Amino acid sequence: MNAFATLPSSVDDPLPVLCVGAGSMGRAWLAAVQADPLVRLAGVVDIDQDAARTAVADLGMDVPIGADAVAVAAATGARAIVNVTVPAAHLPVTMAALRAGLPVLGEKPAASTLAEAVRLATVAEQTGQLFMVSQSRRWNPRVFALRAMVEGLGAVGSVTTEFFRAPRFGGFRDQMRQPLLVDMAIHSFDTARFLLAAEPVSVTCQSWNPSWSWYRGDANASAVFEMSDGARYTYVGSWCAAGAETSWNGTWRISGEKGSAHWDGDHDPELASDHPPLDRPASPYSGIAGALQVFVEALRTGVAPMGEIHENLMSLAMVEAAVESADTGVAVTLADVFTRARELPPTSTAASG
């Protein structure tokens, strides 16, 4: 990627940021911003300004509220934004911020479609601003420990994720055409890329909706990715699976030539091998608070972080390829998905709800 503009920050001079979006995830990010001494909340932006005021008041804070991120940034002196809007708003909010000279830390997905995300990557290049996507599970210290185990297994034959939960969100997720694949599976897909240090080549996917599902779209899916190192990554999941639920991180098994590794998603991973894990530093970060720390550090040092938009595109491409395979019933190559994304109008909603 091209170099991006840097911004200083310190405990004595914290980076002023706007939080755009005051829903449930917006509140979580507001708490993360409030707890980080290297940032200062300059304001909150939401089209529902009453919701923004309530969220700020519930945290015992008093900051400006507005409906336009660029305008509020100009009025408050904010230097960066955290974009926690609904996926459909990711493109316009992030694009306006980048063009106004504001680096962006955005919730996943980068945009509603790969075509839109590719466009945002181009705008980030043109403006010289950092756009980082918060794939917060990458910063889980147990994922780092699992990766060290995987690196010690030699050649990997298969990686499997099982994800079974039954959340009742209400709102936009209940109306999405592919709620599990589009809104949740990207976490696991992105983690698989990180664990294997490999990229997907093709995918075969099926999705379906059980008769008892409260989602309009398919709440179940099974996908098999061929990876660039020859391994196969298998994802099996459901968002309407009551009873014996897995962790929100899913359960993981990695099988290699020198043994296997297993992670229940909540506790320390386990290694079944005569070969010890490689000696790798533990992650000093965790969750969305860790993603915020990494974003601020990247702005201070100019070193591109994991989740930088160009690096993140492949995780969104995995989602789009899986949805396409589920729709068509045939294997889909990631190269073809990228080719079409660069040709499609950026407002296409092929992979959105």
C-alpha positions as CSV (number, residue, x, y, z in Angstrom):
1,M,0.0,0.0,0.0
2,N,1.0,3.6,-0.2
3,A,2.4,5.4,2.8
4,F,-0.2,7.1,5.0
5,A,-0.1,10.3,7.0
6,T,0.9,10.0,10.6
7,L,-0.5,11.7,13.7
8,P,1.2,12.1,17.1
9,S,-0.5,11.0,20.3
10,S,0.5,10.6,23.9
11,V,-1.1,10.5,27.3
12,D,-0.4,14.2,27.6
13,D,-1.7,14.9,24.1
14,P,-4.3,12.2,23.2
15,L,-5.7,11.8,19.7
16,P,-9.2,13.4,19.4
17,V,-11.6,11.0,17.7
18,L,-15.2,10.9,16.7
19,C,-17.4,7.8,17.2
20,V,-19.8,7.5,14.3
21,G,-22.7,5.3,15.3
22,A,-24.3,5.0,18.7
23,G,-26.1,1.6,18.6
24,S,-25.1,-1.4,20.7
25,M,-21.6,-1.7,19.0
26,G,-21.2,2.1,19.1
27,R,-21.7,2.0,22.8
28,A,-19.0,-0.7,23.1
29,W,-16.6,1.5,21.1
30,L,-17.5,4.5,23.1
31,A,-16.4,2.6,26.3
32,A,-13.2,1.5,24.6
33,V,-12.4,5.1,23.6
34,Q,-13.2,6.4,27.1
35,A,-10.8,3.8,28.6
36,D,-7.8,4.5,26.3
37,P,-5.5,7.2,27.6
38,L,-4.1,7.8,24.1
39,V,-7.4,9.0,22.6
40,R,-10.0,11.5,23.6
41,L,-13.6,11.4,22.5
42,A,-14.2,14.7,20.6
43,G,-17.9,14.0,19.7
44,V,-20.5,11.4,18.7
45,V,-22.3,11.3,15.3
46,D,-25.5,9.5,14.6
47,I,-28.5,10.2,12.4
48,D,-30.5,9.4,15.5
49,Q,-29.2,12.2,17.7
50,D,-31.4,11.2,20.6
51,A,-29.7,7.8,20.6
52,A,-26.3,9.5,20.6
53,R,-27.2,11.8,23.5
54,T,-28.5,8.8,25.5
55,A,-25.3,6.8,24.8
56,V,-23.1,9.7,25.9
57,A,-25.1,10.4,29.0
58,D,-25.1,6.7,30.0
59,L,-21.3,6.9,30.0
60,G,-21.3,10.0,32.1
61,M,-19.7,12.1,29.3
62,D,-20.5,15.4,27.8
63,V,-19.3,15.9,24.2
64,P,-20.8,17.5,21.0
65,I,-23.4,15.5,19.1
66,G,-24.1,15.8,15.4
67,A,-25.4,14.0,12.3
68,D,-22.5,14.7,9.9
69,A,-19.1,13.3,10.7
70,V,-17.0,15.7,8.6
71,A,-18.9,18.7,10.0
72,V,-18.6,17.6,13.6
73,A,-14.9,16.9,13.1
74,A,-14.3,20.3,11.7
75,A,-16.2,21.9,14.6
76,T,-14.5,19.9,17.3
77,G,-10.9,19.4,15.9
78,A,-11.3,15.7,15.7
79,R,-8.4,14.1,13.8
80,A,-9.8,10.6,13.2
81,I,-13.1,8.7,13.2
82,V,-14.3,5.3,14.4
83,N,-17.0,4.2,12.0
84,V,-19.5,1.9,13.8
85,T,-22.4,2.5,11.5
86,V,-24.5,-0.2,9.9
87,P,-22.8,-1.9,6.9
88,A,-24.8,0.0,4.3
89,A,-23.4,3.3,5.7
90,H,-19.7,2.2,5.7
91,L,-19.0,3.4,2.2
92,P,-20.4,6.9,2.4
93,V,-19.1,7.6,5.9
94,T,-15.6,6.2,5.4
95,M,-15.3,7.9,1.9
96,A,-16.3,11.3,3.2
97,A,-13.9,11.0,6.1
98,L,-10.9,9.9,4.1
99,R,-11.5,12.7,1.6
100,A,-11.7,15.2,4.4
101,G,-8.2,14.1,5.6
102,L,-9.5,11.9,8.5
103,P,-8.1,8.4,9.0
104,V,-10.7,5.8,9.7
105,L,-11.0,2.8,12.0
106,G,-14.0,0.9,10.8
107,E,-16.1,-2.0,12.1
108,K,-16.2,-5.0,9.8
109,P,-17.1,-5.4,7.0
110,A,-15.1,-2.7,5.3
111,A,-18.2,-2.1,3.1
112,S,-21.3,-3.9,2.0
113,T,-19.6,-5.4,-1.0
114,L,-16.1,-6.1,-2.2
115,A,-16.6,-3.6,-5.0
116,E,-17.3,-0.9,-2.5
117,A,-14.3,-2.0,-0.4
118,V,-12.0,-1.9,-3.4
119,R,-13.2,1.6,-4.1
120,L,-12.4,2.6,-0.5
121,A,-8.9,1.1,-0.8
122,T,-8.4,3.4,-3.9
123,V,-9.6,6.4,-2.0
124,A,-7.3,5.6,0.9
125,E,-4.4,5.6,-1.6
126,Q,-5.4,8.8,-3.2
127,T,-5.9,10.7,0.0
128,G,-2.9,9.2,1.8
129,Q,-5.0,8.3,4.8
130,L,-5.1,5.1,6.9
131,F,-8.3,3.0,6.7
132,M,-8.1,0.1,9.1
133,V,-10.8,-2.5,9.5
134,S,-11.3,-3.8,13.0
135,Q,-11.1,-7.6,12.7
136,S,-11.0,-7.6,16.5
137,R,-10.6,-11.3,16.9
138,R,-7.1,-11.2,15.3
139,W,-5.9,-9.5,18.4
140,N,-7.1,-12.3,20.7
141,P,-4.0,-13.5,22.6
142,R,-5.2,-17.0,22.3
143,V,-5.4,-16.7,18.6
144,F,-1.7,-15.7,18.6
145,A,-0.9,-18.7,20.8
146,L,-2.8,-21.0,18.4
147,R,-0.9,-19.6,15.4
148,A,2.4,-20.4,17.2
149,M,1.2,-24.0,17.6
150,V,0.1,-24.1,13.9
151,E,3.5,-22.9,12.8
152,G,5.1,-25.9,14.7
153,L,2.9,-28.5,13.0
154,G,4.7,-28.4,9.7
155,A,2.5,-28.7,6.6
156,V,-1.2,-28.3,7.5
157,G,-3.8,-30.5,5.9
158,S,-7.0,-29.1,7.3
159,V,-8.4,-26.4,9.4
160,T,-12.0,-26.6,10.7
161,T,-14.3,-24.1,12.4
162,E,-17.6,-25.1,14.0
163,F,-19.8,-22.2,15.0
164,F,-23.2,-22.8,16.6
165,R,-25.2,-20.0,18.3
166,A,-28.8,-18.8,18.6
167,P,-28.7,-15.0,19.0
168,R,-31.9,-13.0,18.7
169,F,-30.7,-9.6,17.5
170,G,-33.7,-8.0,15.9
171,G,-33.0,-5.2,13.5
172,F,-31.1,-5.4,10.2
173,R,-29.5,-8.9,10.8
174,D,-32.9,-10.5,10.9
175,Q,-33.7,-9.2,7.4
176,M,-30.4,-10.0,5.7
177,R,-30.3,-12.5,2.9
178,Q,-27.2,-14.2,4.2
179,P,-26.9,-13.2,7.9
180,L,-24.5,-15.8,9.0
181,L,-22.1,-15.6,6.1
182,V,-22.2,-11.9,5.7
183,D,-22.3,-10.6,9.2
184,M,-20.5,-13.3,11.3
185,A,-18.5,-15.8,9.2
186,I,-16.0,-13.1,8.2
187,H,-14.5,-13.3,11.7
188,S,-13.6,-17.0,11.2
189,F,-12.6,-16.5,7.6
190,D,-10.2,-13.7,8.6
191,T,-8.8,-15.8,11.5
192,A,-8.1,-18.8,9.2
193,R,-6.0,-16.6,6.9
194,F,-4.1,-15.4,9.9
195,L,-3.5,-18.9,11.3
196,L,-2.3,-20.4,8.0
197,A,-0.5,-17.3,6.7
198,A,-2.1,-18.4,3.4
199,E,-4.8,-17.0,1.1
200,P,-8.0,-18.7,-0.3
201,V,-8.0,-19.9,-3.9
202,S,-11.5,-21.2,-4.3
203,V,-14.6,-22.1,-2.3
204,T,-17.6,-24.5,-2.4
205,C,-20.5,-23.4,-0.2
206,Q,-24.0,-24.4,0.7
207,S,-26.4,-22.3,2.8
208,W,-29.9,-23.0,4.0
209,N,-32.5,-21.8,6.5
210,P,-34.1,-24.3,9.0
211,S,-37.8,-24.2,9.3
212,W,-37.6,-22.8,12.9
213,S,-35.2,-20.0,12.0
214,W,-36.3,-16.4,12.9
215,Y,-34.1,-15.0,10.2
216,R,-35.4,-14.1,6.8
217,G,-32.3,-15.3,5.1
218,D,-30.1,-18.4,5.4
219,A,-28.9,-18.9,9.0
220,N,-26.9,-22.0,8.3
221,A,-23.9,-22.6,6.0
222,S,-21.1,-25.0,5.2
223,A,-18.1,-23.9,3.2
224,V,-14.8,-25.5,2.1
225,F,-12.0,-23.2,1.0
226,E,-8.9,-24.4,-0.9
227,M,-6.0,-22.4,0.4
228,S,-2.8,-21.3,-1.4
229,D,-0.7,-23.7,0.8
230,G,-2.8,-26.7,-0.3
231,A,-4.7,-26.9,3.0
232,R,-8.5,-27.0,3.2
233,Y,-10.4,-24.7,5.5
234,T,-13.9,-25.9,6.4
235,Y,-16.5,-23.7,8.1
236,V,-19.7,-25.1,9.4
237,G,-22.1,-22.8,11.3
238,S,-25.6,-21.9,12.3
239,W,-27.1,-18.8,13.9
240,C,-30.3,-20.6,15.0
241,A,-28.7,-23.5,16.9
242,A,-30.1,-23.5,20.4
243,G,-28.4,-25.8,23.0
244,A,-24.7,-26.8,23.3
245,E,-23.7,-23.5,21.8
246,T,-20.1,-22.9,20.9
247,S,-18.0,-19.9,21.9
248,W,-18.5,-16.8,19.9
249,N,-15.1,-17.6,18.4
250,G,-16.3,-21.0,17.4
251,T,-14.3,-24.2,18.0
252,W,-11.2,-24.9,16.0
253,R,-9.1,-27.9,15.0
254,I,-6.0,-27.8,12.9
255,S,-4.5,-31.0,11.6
256,G,-0.8,-31.0,10.4
257,E,2.0,-33.4,9.6
258,K,3.4,-33.2,13.1
259,G,0.1,-33.3,15.1
260,S,-3.0,-31.3,15.8
261,A,-4.1,-28.2,17.7
262,H,-7.5,-27.5,19.2
263,W,-9.2,-24.4,20.5
264,D,-12.6,-24.2,22.1
265,G,-12.7,-20.4,21.5
266,D,-12.7,-19.4,25.1
267,H,-9.8,-21.0,26.9
268,D,-6.1,-21.6,26.0
269,P,-5.6,-23.7,22.9
270,E,-4.3,-27.2,23.3
271,L,-1.6,-28.9,21.3
272,A,-1.5,-32.7,20.5
273,S,2.0,-33.0,19.1
274,D,5.5,-34.1,20.2
275,H,6.7,-30.8,18.6
276,P,6.4,-27.7,20.9
277,P,4.9,-24.5,19.5
278,L,7.3,-22.0,18.0
279,D,8.5,-19.3,20.4
280,R,6.5,-16.3,19.3
281,P,5.6,-13.2,21.3
282,A,2.1,-13.0,22.8
283,S,-0.3,-10.4,21.5
284,P,-0.3,-7.4,23.8
285,Y,-3.7,-6.5,22.5
286,S,-7.2,-7.9,22.8
287,G,-10.6,-7.3,21.2
288,I,-11.9,-3.9,20.0
289,A,-9.8,-2.1,22.7
290,G,-6.7,-3.8,21.1
291,A,-7.8,-2.8,17.6
292,L,-8.1,0.9,18.8
293,Q,-4.6,0.7,20.3
294,V,-3.2,-0.8,17.1
295,F,-4.9,2.0,15.0
296,V,-3.4,4.8,17.2
297,E,0.0,3.1,17.2
298,A,-0.1,2.8,13.4
299,L,-0.9,6.5,13.0
300,R,2.0,7.4,15.3
301,T,4.6,5.2,13.6
302,G,3.4,4.9,10.0
303,V,3.7,1.1,10.1
304,A,0.7,-0.5,8.3
305,P,-1.3,-2.6,10.8
306,M,-3.1,-5.9,10.3
307,G,-6.6,-4.9,9.1
308,E,-5.3,-2.1,6.8
309,I,-7.9,-2.0,4.0
310,H,-5.7,-3.6,1.3
311,E,-4.8,-6.5,3.6
312,N,-8.4,-6.9,4.7
313,L,-9.9,-7.1,1.2
314,M,-9.4,-10.9,0.9
315,S,-11.5,-11.6,4.0
316,L,-14.4,-9.8,2.5
317,A,-13.8,-11.5,-0.8
318,M,-14.1,-14.9,1.0
319,V,-17.6,-13.9,2.2
320,E,-18.6,-12.8,-1.3
321,A,-17.2,-15.9,-2.9
322,A,-19.0,-18.1,-0.4
323,V,-22.3,-16.3,-1.0
324,E,-21.9,-16.7,-4.7
325,S,-21.1,-20.4,-4.4
326,A,-24.2,-20.9,-2.2
327,D,-26.3,-19.0,-4.8
328,T,-25.0,-20.8,-7.8
329,G,-24.2,-24.3,-6.5
330,V,-20.7,-24.3,-8.1
331,A,-17.2,-23.7,-6.9
332,V,-16.1,-20.1,-7.1
333,T,-12.5,-18.8,-7.5
334,L,-11.3,-15.8,-5.5
335,A,-9.5,-14.4,-8.5
336,D,-12.8,-14.3,-10.4
337,V,-14.5,-12.6,-7.5
338,F,-11.9,-9.8,-7.5
339,T,-12.1,-9.4,-11.2
340,R,-15.9,-8.9,-11.0
341,A,-15.6,-6.6,-8.0
342,R,-13.3,-4.3,-10.0
343,E,-15.8,-4.2,-12.8
344,L,-19.0,-3.9,-10.8
345,P,-20.6,-0.6,-9.9
346,P,-19.5,0.2,-6.4
347,T,-23.1,0.4,-5.2
348,S,-23.9,-3.2,-6.1
349,T,-25.4,-5.2,-3.2
350,A,-24.5,-8.6,-4.4
351,A,-23.3,-9.8,-0.9
352,S,-25.3,-7.5,1.3
353,G,-28.7,-8.1,2.9
